[in-house]
Structures are given as structure tokens and as C-alpha cells.
Amino acid sequence: MDLQARKIHFVQEFLRLNNESIISKFEQILSAEKKKLYAEKFSPMSLIDFNRIIDNSEEDAANGRVKETHELDKDIDSWT
């Protein structure tokens, strides 16, 4: 069974549950696992990296490599 089929099966079984205690346990597990995933993906930025990003941004601005807000709005509109 592939992942998509497993998820569908799980949701179907979950919807059949009438036990609030079990549902609470699932909520706790889901919350804990999501926190672990986010912690793995997002780590604090070092001060060196932060300063490098600021320096690059200031250089971009000084060299005209910027967009006006209305240009960004047009770009965003074209994404949909």
C-alpha cells in the first residue's frame, strides 16, 4: 500500500473513532511530531549569516537590484 492509500485508510479509521481519549492521544502525537519536523528544518541563523544577508541586501539596493512594490504585486498576480 502506498503512502497516499495509507493516509486515506488512516483518516477513514480515525473518523470512525468515538473515544475522546484516543483522539487526544493522536492530537498529542501529531503535535509532538510536527514540532520535531519543524525543529529539524528550521534552526537559528548564526550572527555571521545574518550579517552576510544584510550586507548582500544593502549591496543589491545600492546597485539597483530591487523591485518596487507594484512590480512585486504584478509578479505575484502572475503566479495564479
PDB file of N, CA, C and O in Angstrom:
ATOM      1  N   MET A   1       0.849  -1.169   0.000  1.00  0.00           N
ATOM      2  CA  MET A   1       0.000   0.000   0.000  1.00  0.00           C
ATOM      3  C   MET A   1       0.904   1.245   0.000  1.00  0.00           C
ATOM      4  O   MET A   1       1.807   1.361   0.828  1.00  0.00           O
ATOM      5  N   ASP A   2       0.652   2.165  -0.929  1.00  0.00           N
ATOM      6  CA  ASP A   2       1.470   3.374  -0.995  1.00  0.00           C
ATOM      7  C   ASP A   2       1.050   4.374   0.091  1.00  0.00           C
ATOM      8  O   ASP A   2       0.041   4.188   0.771  1.00  0.00           O
ATOM      9  N   LEU A   3       1.832   5.413   0.230  1.00  0.00           N
ATOM     10  CA  LEU A   3       1.608   6.381   1.299  1.00  0.00           C
ATOM     11  C   LEU A   3       0.234   7.030   1.208  1.00  0.00           C
ATOM     12  O   LEU A   3      -0.446   7.191   2.221  1.00  0.00           O
ATOM     13  N   GLN A   4      -0.175   7.402   0.003  1.00  0.00           N
ATOM     14  CA  GLN A   4      -1.473   8.063  -0.163  1.00  0.00           C
ATOM     15  C   GLN A   4      -2.610   7.140   0.285  1.00  0.00           C
ATOM     16  O   GLN A   4      -3.532   7.581   0.970  1.00  0.00           O
ATOM     17  N   ALA A   5      -2.548   5.886  -0.093  1.00  0.00           N
ATOM     18  CA  ALA A   5      -3.573   4.922   0.299  1.00  0.00           C
ATOM     19  C   ALA A   5      -3.564   4.708   1.811  1.00  0.00           C
ATOM     20  O   ALA A   5      -4.619   4.575   2.431  1.00  0.00           O
ATOM     21  N   ARG A   6      -2.369   4.675   2.400  1.00  0.00           N
ATOM     22  CA  ARG A   6      -2.266   4.517   3.854  1.00  0.00           C
ATOM     23  C   ARG A   6      -2.894   5.697   4.585  1.00  0.00           C
ATOM     24  O   ARG A   6      -3.570   5.521   5.599  1.00  0.00           O
ATOM     25  N   LYS A   7      -2.664   6.912   4.060  1.00  0.00           N
ATOM     26  CA  LYS A   7      -3.240   8.101   4.682  1.00  0.00           C
ATOM     27  C   LYS A   7      -4.766   8.067   4.604  1.00  0.00           C
ATOM     28  O   LYS A   7      -5.451   8.376   5.578  1.00  0.00           O
ATOM     29  N   ILE A   8      -5.277   7.699   3.470  1.00  0.00           N
ATOM     30  CA  ILE A   8      -6.737   7.618   3.308  1.00  0.00           C
ATOM     31  C   ILE A   8      -7.314   6.590   4.267  1.00  0.00           C
ATOM     32  O   ILE A   8      -8.323   6.845   4.926  1.00  0.00           O
ATOM     33  N   HIS A   9      -6.677   5.433   4.346  1.00  0.00           N
ATOM     34  CA  HIS A   9      -7.138   4.383   5.255  1.00  0.00           C
ATOM     35  C   HIS A   9      -7.101   4.882   6.702  1.00  0.00           C
ATOM     36  O   HIS A   9      -8.041   4.655   7.463  1.00  0.00           O
ATOM     37  N   PHE A  10      -6.021   5.558   7.077  1.00  0.00           N
ATOM     38  CA  PHE A  10      -5.891   6.084   8.433  1.00  0.00           C
ATOM     39  C   PHE A  10      -7.007   7.079   8.736  1.00  0.00           C
ATOM     40  O   PHE A  10      -7.639   7.005   9.789  1.00  0.00           O
ATOM     41  N   VAL A  11      -7.247   8.001   7.822  1.00  0.00           N
ATOM     42  CA  VAL A  11      -8.292   9.008   8.036  1.00  0.00           C
ATOM     43  C   VAL A  11      -9.651   8.342   8.178  1.00  0.00           C
ATOM     44  O   VAL A  11     -10.447   8.731   9.033  1.00  0.00           O
ATOM     45  N   GLN A  12      -9.917   7.354   7.358  1.00  0.00           N
ATOM     46  CA  GLN A  12     -11.193   6.645   7.464  1.00  0.00           C
ATOM     47  C   GLN A  12     -11.340   5.993   8.838  1.00  0.00           C
ATOM     48  O   GLN A  12     -12.396   6.082   9.465  1.00  0.00           O
ATOM     49  N   GLU A  13     -10.290   5.348   9.296  1.00  0.00           N
ATOM     50  CA  GLU A  13     -10.333   4.722  10.624  1.00  0.00           C
ATOM     51  C   GLU A  13     -10.466   5.771  11.719  1.00  0.00           C
ATOM     52  O   GLU A  13     -11.206   5.579  12.684  1.00  0.00           O
ATOM     53  N   PHE A  14      -9.757   6.868  11.571  1.00  0.00           N
ATOM     54  CA  PHE A  14      -9.811   7.947  12.556  1.00  0.00           C
ATOM     55  C   PHE A  14     -11.225   8.507  12.666  1.00  0.00           C
ATOM     56  O   PHE A  14     -11.710   8.775  13.765  1.00  0.00           O
ATOM     57  N   LEU A  15     -11.879   8.681  11.528  1.00  0.00           N
ATOM     58  CA  LEU A  15     -13.239   9.240  11.534  1.00  0.00           C
ATOM     59  C   LEU A  15     -14.243   8.316  12.215  1.00  0.00           C
ATOM     60  O   LEU A  15     -15.298   8.767  12.662  1.00  0.00           O
ATOM     61  N   ARG A  16     -13.929   7.047  12.296  1.00  0.00           N
ATOM     62  CA  ARG A  16     -14.817   6.086  12.950  1.00  0.00           C
ATOM     63  C   ARG A  16     -14.658   6.094  14.474  1.00  0.00           C
ATOM     64  O   ARG A  16     -15.490   5.533  15.187  1.00  0.00           O
ATOM     65  N   LEU A  17     -13.597   6.726  14.973  1.00  0.00           N
ATOM     66  CA  LEU A  17     -13.349   6.733  16.413  1.00  0.00           C
ATOM     67  C   LEU A  17     -14.398   7.545  17.159  1.00  0.00           C
ATOM     68  O   LEU A  17     -14.834   8.602  16.701  1.00  0.00           O
ATOM     69  N   ASN A  18     -14.796   7.025  18.326  1.00  0.00           N
ATOM     70  CA  ASN A  18     -15.721   7.747  19.190  1.00  0.00           C
ATOM     71  C   ASN A  18     -15.146   7.915  20.588  1.00  0.00           C
ATOM     72  O   ASN A  18     -15.858   8.290  21.519  1.00  0.00           O
ATOM     73  N   ASN A  19     -13.866   7.638  20.730  1.00  0.00           N
ATOM     74  CA  ASN A  19     -13.223   7.679  22.033  1.00  0.00           C
ATOM     75  C   ASN A  19     -12.369   8.945  22.115  1.00  0.00           C
ATOM     76  O   ASN A  19     -11.363   9.079  21.418  1.00  0.00           O
ATOM     77  N   GLU A  20     -12.790   9.865  22.974  1.00  0.00           N
ATOM     78  CA  GLU A  20     -12.098  11.144  23.069  1.00  0.00           C
ATOM     79  C   GLU A  20     -10.663  10.983  23.564  1.00  0.00           C
ATOM     80  O   GLU A  20      -9.785  11.749  23.165  1.00  0.00           O
ATOM     81  N   SER A  21     -10.419  10.019  24.407  1.00  0.00           N
ATOM     82  CA  SER A  21      -9.076   9.772  24.925  1.00  0.00           C
ATOM     83  C   SER A  21      -8.114   9.380  23.802  1.00  0.00           C
ATOM     84  O   SER A  21      -6.986   9.870  23.750  1.00  0.00           O
ATOM     85  N   ILE A  22      -8.553   8.511  22.918  1.00  0.00           N
ATOM     86  CA  ILE A  22      -7.711   8.089  21.794  1.00  0.00           C
ATOM     87  C   ILE A  22      -7.448   9.264  20.858  1.00  0.00           C
ATOM     88  O   ILE A  22      -6.328   9.448  20.382  1.00  0.00           O
ATOM     89  N   ILE A  23      -8.478  10.050  20.600  1.00  0.00           N
ATOM     90  CA  ILE A  23      -8.319  11.217  19.724  1.00  0.00           C
ATOM     91  C   ILE A  23      -7.336  12.203  20.349  1.00  0.00           C
ATOM     92  O   ILE A  23      -6.511  12.780  19.641  1.00  0.00           O
ATOM     93  N   SER A  24      -7.411  12.402  21.650  1.00  0.00           N
ATOM     94  CA  SER A  24      -6.463  13.294  22.333  1.00  0.00           C
ATOM     95  C   SER A  24      -5.034  12.789  22.197  1.00  0.00           C
ATOM     96  O   SER A  24      -4.109  13.576  21.999  1.00  0.00           O
ATOM     97  N   LYS A  25      -4.858  11.486  22.302  1.00  0.00           N
ATOM     98  CA  LYS A  25      -3.519  10.908  22.150  1.00  0.00           C
ATOM     99  C   LYS A  25      -2.985  11.143  20.740  1.00  0.00           C
ATOM    100  O   LYS A  25      -1.815  11.481  20.563  1.00  0.00           O
ATOM    101  N   PHE A  26      -3.845  10.964  19.738  1.00  0.00           N
ATOM    102  CA  PHE A  26      -3.434  11.231  18.352  1.00  0.00           C
ATOM    103  C   PHE A  26      -3.046  12.696  18.177  1.00  0.00           C
ATOM    104  O   PHE A  26      -2.062  13.006  17.506  1.00  0.00           O
ATOM    105  N   GLU A  27      -3.820  13.595  18.783  1.00  0.00           N
ATOM    106  CA  GLU A  27      -3.505  15.019  18.692  1.00  0.00           C
ATOM    107  C   GLU A  27      -2.141  15.319  19.321  1.00  0.00           C
ATOM    108  O   GLU A  27      -1.355  16.092  18.775  1.00  0.00           O
ATOM    109  N   GLN A  28      -1.870  14.705  20.465  1.00  0.00           N
ATOM    110  CA  GLN A  28      -0.585  14.913  21.136  1.00  0.00           C
ATOM    111  C   GLN A  28       0.566  14.384  20.288  1.00  0.00           C
ATOM    112  O   GLN A  28       1.601  15.037  20.158  1.00  0.00           O
ATOM    113  N   ILE A  29       0.380  13.202  19.713  1.00  0.00           N
ATOM    114  CA  ILE A  29       1.422  12.620  18.860  1.00  0.00           C
ATOM    115  C   ILE A  29       1.667  13.506  17.648  1.00  0.00           C
ATOM    116  O   ILE A  29       2.815  13.795  17.309  1.00  0.00           O
ATOM    117  N   LEU A  30       0.599  13.935  16.997  1.00  0.00           N
ATOM    118  CA  LEU A  30       0.721  14.788  15.816  1.00  0.00           C
ATOM    119  C   LEU A  30       1.452  16.083  16.161  1.00  0.00           C
ATOM    120  O   LEU A  30       2.350  16.508  15.434  1.00  0.00           O
ATOM    121  N   SER A  31       1.070  16.698  17.257  1.00  0.00           N
ATOM    122  CA  SER A  31       1.701  17.947  17.662  1.00  0.00           C
ATOM    123  C   SER A  31       3.193  17.745  17.947  1.00  0.00           C
ATOM    124  O   SER A  31       4.024  18.540  17.506  1.00  0.00           O
ATOM    125  N   ALA A  32       3.526  16.696  18.674  1.00  0.00           N
ATOM    126  CA  ALA A  32       4.922  16.430  19.017  1.00  0.00           C
ATOM    127  C   ALA A  32       5.758  16.147  17.771  1.00  0.00           C
ATOM    128  O   ALA A  32       6.884  16.631  17.659  1.00  0.00           O
ATOM    129  N   GLU A  33       5.222  15.377  16.847  1.00  0.00           N
ATOM    130  CA  GLU A  33       5.962  15.029  15.630  1.00  0.00           C
ATOM    131  C   GLU A  33       6.142  16.241  14.724  1.00  0.00           C
ATOM    132  O   GLU A  33       7.191  16.393  14.098  1.00  0.00           O
ATOM    133  N   LYS A  34       5.125  17.112  14.648  1.00  0.00           N
ATOM    134  CA  LYS A  34       5.257  18.326  13.843  1.00  0.00           C
ATOM    135  C   LYS A  34       6.330  19.233  14.424  1.00  0.00           C
ATOM    136  O   LYS A  34       7.099  19.839  13.678  1.00  0.00           O
ATOM    137  N   LYS A  35       6.392  19.332  15.751  1.00  0.00           N
ATOM    138  CA  LYS A  35       7.414  20.154  16.392  1.00  0.00           C
ATOM    139  C   LYS A  35       8.805  19.617  16.068  1.00  0.00           C
ATOM    140  O   LYS A  35       9.727  20.393  15.813  1.00  0.00           O
ATOM    141  N   LYS A  36       8.959  18.294  16.078  1.00  0.00           N
ATOM    142  CA  LYS A  36      10.248  17.693  15.742  1.00  0.00           C
ATOM    143  C   LYS A  36      10.644  18.023  14.308  1.00  0.00           C
ATOM    144  O   LYS A  36      11.791  18.384  14.045  1.00  0.00           O
ATOM    145  N   LEU A  37       9.689  17.898  13.375  1.00  0.00           N
ATOM    146  CA  LEU A  37       9.977  18.200  11.971  1.00  0.00           C
ATOM    147  C   LEU A  37      10.383  19.656  11.793  1.00  0.00           C
ATOM    148  O   LEU A  37      11.352  19.952  11.094  1.00  0.00           O
ATOM    149  N   TYR A  38       9.648  20.561  12.419  1.00  0.00           N
ATOM    150  CA  TYR A  38       9.970  21.981  12.297  1.00  0.00           C
ATOM    151  C   TYR A  38      11.326  22.283  12.906  1.00  0.00           C
ATOM    152  O   TYR A  38      12.087  23.084  12.364  1.00  0.00           O
ATOM    153  N   ALA A  39      11.633  21.650  14.024  1.00  0.00           N
ATOM    154  CA  ALA A  39      12.924  21.871  14.668  1.00  0.00           C
ATOM    155  C   ALA A  39      14.069  21.416  13.776  1.00  0.00           C
ATOM    156  O   ALA A  39      15.133  22.035  13.756  1.00  0.00           O
ATOM    157  N   GLU A  40      13.849  20.331  13.036  1.00  0.00           N
ATOM    158  CA  GLU A  40      14.883  19.831  12.127  1.00  0.00           C
ATOM    159  C   GLU A  40      15.064  20.762  10.935  1.00  0.00           C
ATOM    160  O   GLU A  40      16.186  20.986  10.483  1.00  0.00           O
ATOM    161  N   LYS A  41      13.960  21.304  10.427  1.00  0.00           N
ATOM    162  CA  LYS A  41      14.016  22.141   9.231  1.00  0.00           C
ATOM    163  C   LYS A  41      14.516  23.554   9.533  1.00  0.00           C
ATOM    164  O   LYS A  41      15.253  24.142   8.741  1.00  0.00           O
ATOM    165  N   PHE A  42      14.113  24.086  10.674  1.00  0.00           N
ATOM    166  CA  PHE A  42      14.402  25.477  10.992  1.00  0.00           C
ATOM    167  C   PHE A  42      15.329  25.554  12.195  1.00  0.00           C
ATOM    168  O   PHE A  42      14.943  25.270  13.328  1.00  0.00           O
ATOM    169  N   SER A  43      16.535  25.939  11.918  1.00  0.00           N
ATOM    170  CA  SER A  43      17.475  26.136  13.006  1.00  0.00           C
ATOM    171  C   SER A  43      17.819  27.625  13.061  1.00  0.00           C
ATOM    172  O   SER A  43      17.730  28.320  12.050  1.00  0.00           O
ATOM    173  N   PRO A  44      18.204  28.104  14.216  1.00  0.00           N
ATOM    174  CA  PRO A  44      18.526  29.528  14.322  1.00  0.00           C
ATOM    175  C   PRO A  44      19.664  29.925  13.381  1.00  0.00           C
ATOM    176  O   PRO A  44      20.613  29.172  13.160  1.00  0.00           O
ATOM    177  N   MET A  45      19.536  31.112  12.846  1.00  0.00           N
ATOM    178  CA  MET A  45      20.555  31.638  11.945  1.00  0.00           C
ATOM    179  C   MET A  45      21.721  32.173  12.772  1.00  0.00           C
ATOM    180  O   MET A  45      21.522  32.796  13.815  1.00  0.00           O
ATOM    181  N   SER A  46      22.911  31.929  12.304  1.00  0.00           N
ATOM    182  CA  SER A  46      24.074  32.463  13.012  1.00  0.00           C
ATOM    183  C   SER A  46      24.164  33.966  12.762  1.00  0.00           C
ATOM    184  O   SER A  46      23.623  34.482  11.784  1.00  0.00           O
ATOM    185  N   LEU A  47      24.846  34.644  13.648  1.00  0.00           N
ATOM    186  CA  LEU A  47      25.034  36.092  13.501  1.00  0.00           C
ATOM    187  C   LEU A  47      25.838  36.398  12.241  1.00  0.00           C
ATOM    188  O   LEU A  47      25.599  37.414  11.589  1.00  0.00           O
ATOM    189  N   ILE A  48      26.774  35.544  11.898  1.00  0.00           N
ATOM    190  CA  ILE A  48      27.577  35.732  10.679  1.00  0.00           C
ATOM    191  C   ILE A  48      26.681  35.650   9.444  1.00  0.00           C
ATOM    192  O   ILE A  48      26.775  36.487   8.547  1.00  0.00           O
ATOM    193  N   ASP A  49      25.806  34.632   9.401  1.00  0.00           N
ATOM    194  CA  ASP A  49      24.886  34.500   8.264  1.00  0.00           C
ATOM    195  C   ASP A  49      23.938  35.685   8.191  1.00  0.00           C
ATOM    196  O   ASP A  49      23.671  36.207   7.108  1.00  0.00           O
ATOM    197  N   PHE A  50      23.432  36.107   9.336  1.00  0.00           N
ATOM    198  CA  PHE A  50      22.518  37.247   9.388  1.00  0.00           C
ATOM    199  C   PHE A  50      23.181  38.504   8.835  1.00  0.00           C
ATOM    200  O   PHE A  50      22.592  39.220   8.026  1.00  0.00           O
ATOM    201  N   ASN A  51      24.394  38.764   9.269  1.00  0.00           N
ATOM    202  CA  ASN A  51      25.112  39.943   8.781  1.00  0.00           C
ATOM    203  C   ASN A  51      25.438  39.831   7.297  1.00  0.00           C
ATOM    204  O   ASN A  51      25.420  40.836   6.585  1.00  0.00           O
ATOM    205  N   ARG A  52      25.738  38.624   6.819  1.00  0.00           N
ATOM    206  CA  ARG A  52      26.018  38.427   5.391  1.00  0.00           C
ATOM    207  C   ARG A  52      24.776  38.737   4.558  1.00  0.00           C
ATOM    208  O   ARG A  52      24.879  39.366   3.505  1.00  0.00           O
ATOM    209  N   ILE A  53      23.607  38.304   5.019  1.00  0.00           N
ATOM    210  CA  ILE A  53      22.359  38.579   4.303  1.00  0.00           C
ATOM    211  C   ILE A  53      22.098  40.083   4.264  1.00  0.00           C
ATOM    212  O   ILE A  53      21.690  40.616   3.232  1.00  0.00           O
ATOM    213  N   ILE A  54      22.329  40.762   5.375  1.00  0.00           N
ATOM    214  CA  ILE A  54      22.146  42.221   5.413  1.00  0.00           C
ATOM    215  C   ILE A  54      23.109  42.898   4.442  1.00  0.00           C
ATOM    216  O   ILE A  54      22.711  43.786   3.687  1.00  0.00           O
ATOM    217  N   ASP A  55      24.365  42.484   4.460  1.00  0.00           N
ATOM    218  CA  ASP A  55      25.354  43.072   3.544  1.00  0.00           C
ATOM    219  C   ASP A  55      24.947  42.865   2.093  1.00  0.00           C
ATOM    220  O   ASP A  55      25.041  43.788   1.285  1.00  0.00           O
ATOM    221  N   ASN A  56      24.496  41.658   1.757  1.00  0.00           N
ATOM    222  CA  ASN A  56      24.059  41.373   0.382  1.00  0.00           C
ATOM    223  C   ASN A  56      22.858  42.228  -0.002  1.00  0.00           C
ATOM    224  O   ASN A  56      22.777  42.720  -1.128  1.00  0.00           O
ATOM    225  N   SER A  57      21.926  42.405   0.932  1.00  0.00           N
ATOM    226  CA  SER A  57      20.741  43.224   0.655  1.00  0.00           C
ATOM    227  C   SER A  57      21.117  44.681   0.420  1.00  0.00           C
ATOM    228  O   SER A  57      20.590  45.330  -0.484  1.00  0.00           O
ATOM    229  N   GLU A  58      22.026  45.185   1.236  1.00  0.00           N
ATOM    230  CA  GLU A  58      22.462  46.572   1.057  1.00  0.00           C
ATOM    231  C   GLU A  58      23.190  46.747  -0.276  1.00  0.00           C
ATOM    232  O   GLU A  58      23.036  47.771  -0.941  1.00  0.00           O
ATOM    233  N   GLU A  59      23.975  45.757  -0.660  1.00  0.00           N
ATOM    234  CA  GLU A  59      24.674  45.807  -1.950  1.00  0.00           C
ATOM    235  C   GLU A  59      23.670  45.770  -3.105  1.00  0.00           C
ATOM    236  O   GLU A  59      23.810  46.505  -4.083  1.00  0.00           O
ATOM    237  N   ASP A  60      22.659  44.911  -2.983  1.00  0.00           N
ATOM    238  CA  ASP A  60      21.619  44.844  -4.014  1.00  0.00           C
ATOM    239  C   ASP A  60      20.920  46.193  -4.156  1.00  0.00           C
ATOM    240  O   ASP A  60      20.698  46.665  -5.271  1.00  0.00           O
ATOM    241  N   ALA A  61      20.576  46.810  -3.037  1.00  0.00           N
ATOM    242  CA  ALA A  61      19.896  48.113  -3.077  1.00  0.00           C
ATOM    243  C   ALA A  61      20.789  49.172  -3.703  1.00  0.00           C
ATOM    244  O   ALA A  61      20.325  49.977  -4.511  1.00  0.00           O
ATOM    245  N   ALA A  62      22.059  49.180  -3.341  1.00  0.00           N
ATOM    246  CA  ALA A  62      22.995  50.174  -3.877  1.00  0.00           C
ATOM    247  C   ALA A  62      23.203  50.008  -5.372  1.00  0.00           C
ATOM    248  O   ALA A  62      23.491  50.984  -6.065  1.00  0.00           O
ATOM    249  N   ASN A  63      23.063  48.787  -5.883  1.00  0.00           N
ATOM    250  CA  ASN A  63      23.282  48.516  -7.303  1.00  0.00           C
ATOM    251  C   ASN A  63      21.983  48.396  -8.104  1.00  0.00           C
ATOM    252  O   ASN A  63      21.988  47.919  -9.239  1.00  0.00           O
ATOM    253  N   GLY A  64      20.873  48.831  -7.505  1.00  0.00           N
ATOM    254  CA  GLY A  64      19.609  48.875  -8.234  1.00  0.00           C
ATOM    255  C   GLY A  64      18.960  47.518  -8.457  1.00  0.00           C
ATOM    256  O   GLY A  64      18.064  47.397  -9.293  1.00  0.00           O
ATOM    257  N   ARG A  65      19.382  46.520  -7.745  1.00  0.00           N
ATOM    258  CA  ARG A  65      18.786  45.188  -7.902  1.00  0.00           C
ATOM    259  C   ARG A  65      17.624  45.027  -6.917  1.00  0.00           C
ATOM    260  O   ARG A  65      17.637  44.169  -6.034  1.00  0.00           O
ATOM    261  N   VAL A  66      16.624  45.886  -7.107  1.00  0.00           N
ATOM    262  CA  VAL A  66      15.439  45.889  -6.246  1.00  0.00           C
ATOM    263  C   VAL A  66      14.195  46.021  -7.123  1.00  0.00           C
ATOM    264  O   VAL A  66      14.288  46.378  -8.298  1.00  0.00           O
ATOM    265  N   LYS A  67      13.035  45.732  -6.544  1.00  0.00           N
ATOM    266  CA  LYS A  67      11.763  45.906  -7.244  1.00  0.00           C
ATOM    267  C   LYS A  67      10.851  46.768  -6.406  1.00  0.00           C
ATOM    268  O   LYS A  67      10.872  46.707  -5.176  1.00  0.00           O
ATOM    269  N   GLU A  68      10.061  47.562  -7.070  1.00  0.00           N
ATOM    270  CA  GLU A  68       9.038  48.357  -6.402  1.00  0.00           C
ATOM    271  C   GLU A  68       7.892  47.438  -6.002  1.00  0.00           C
ATOM    272  O   GLU A  68       7.726  46.355  -6.563  1.00  0.00           O
ATOM    273  N   THR A  69       7.114  47.874  -5.039  1.00  0.00           N
ATOM    274  CA  THR A  69       6.003  47.067  -4.540  1.00  0.00           C
ATOM    275  C   THR A  69       5.025  46.710  -5.654  1.00  0.00           C
ATOM    276  O   THR A  69       4.558  45.573  -5.722  1.00  0.00           O
ATOM    277  N   HIS A  70       4.709  47.661  -6.527  1.00  0.00           N
ATOM    278  CA  HIS A  70       3.752  47.381  -7.599  1.00  0.00           C
ATOM    279  C   HIS A  70       4.299  46.333  -8.571  1.00  0.00           C
ATOM    280  O   HIS A  70       3.528  45.579  -9.163  1.00  0.00           O
ATOM    281  N   GLU A  71       5.616  46.282  -8.738  1.00  0.00           N
ATOM    282  CA  GLU A  71       6.219  45.248  -9.588  1.00  0.00           C
ATOM    283  C   GLU A  71       6.068  43.869  -8.943  1.00  0.00           C
ATOM    284  O   GLU A  71       5.767  42.884  -9.617  1.00  0.00           O
ATOM    285  N   LEU A  72       6.280  43.820  -7.642  1.00  0.00           N
ATOM    286  CA  LEU A  72       6.096  42.558  -6.924  1.00  0.00           C
ATOM    287  C   LEU A  72       4.645  42.105  -6.987  1.00  0.00           C
ATOM    288  O   LEU A  72       4.366  40.918  -7.152  1.00  0.00           O
ATOM    289  N   ASP A  73       3.716  43.058  -6.855  1.00  0.00           N
ATOM    290  CA  ASP A  73       2.288  42.716  -6.952  1.00  0.00           C
ATOM    291  C   ASP A  73       1.966  42.090  -8.307  1.00  0.00           C
ATOM    292  O   ASP A  73       1.224  41.111  -8.379  1.00  0.00           O
ATOM    293  N   LYS A  74       2.522  42.652  -9.379  1.00  0.00           N
ATOM    294  CA  LYS A  74       2.303  42.090 -10.719  1.00  0.00           C
ATOM    295  C   LYS A  74       2.882  40.684 -10.817  1.00  0.00           C
ATOM    296  O   LYS A  74       2.257  39.782 -11.374  1.00  0.00           O
ATOM    297  N   ASP A  75       4.080  40.507 -10.271  1.00  0.00           N
ATOM    298  CA  ASP A  75       4.692  39.174 -10.285  1.00  0.00           C
ATOM    299  C   ASP A  75       3.822  38.166  -9.545  1.00  0.00           C
ATOM    300  O   ASP A  75       3.586  37.061 -10.035  1.00  0.00           O
ATOM    301  N   ILE A  76       3.350  38.548  -8.373  1.00  0.00           N
ATOM    302  CA  ILE A  76       2.521  37.651  -7.575  1.00  0.00           C
ATOM    303  C   ILE A  76       1.224  37.321  -8.284  1.00  0.00           C
ATOM    304  O   ILE A  76       0.772  36.176  -8.253  1.00  0.00           O
ATOM    305  N   ASP A  77       0.620  38.315  -8.925  1.00  0.00           N
ATOM    306  CA  ASP A  77      -0.608  38.069  -9.676  1.00  0.00           C
ATOM    307  C   ASP A  77      -0.400  37.066 -10.800  1.00  0.00           C
ATOM    308  O   ASP A  77      -1.316  36.317 -11.141  1.00  0.00           O
ATOM    309  N   SER A  78       0.790  37.045 -11.377  1.00  0.00           N
ATOM    310  CA  SER A  78       1.045  36.137 -12.495  1.00  0.00           C
ATOM    311  C   SER A  78       1.243  34.700 -12.031  1.00  0.00           C
ATOM    312  O   SER A  78       1.226  33.790 -12.860  1.00  0.00           O
ATOM    313  N   TRP A  79       1.434  34.462 -10.724  1.00  0.00           N
ATOM    314  CA  TRP A  79       1.628  33.114 -10.212  1.00  0.00           C
ATOM    315  C   TRP A  79       0.351  32.292 -10.221  1.00  0.00           C
ATOM    316  O   TRP A  79       0.407  31.062 -10.222  1.00  0.00           O
ATOM    317  N   THR A  80      -0.795  32.952 -10.226  1.00  0.00           N
ATOM    318  CA  THR A  80      -2.075  32.217 -10.127  1.00  0.00           C
ATOM    319  C   THR A  80      -2.723  32.045 -11.466  1.00  0.00           C
ATOM    320  O   THR A  80      -3.799  31.454 -11.560  1.00  0.00           O
TER     321      THR A  80
END
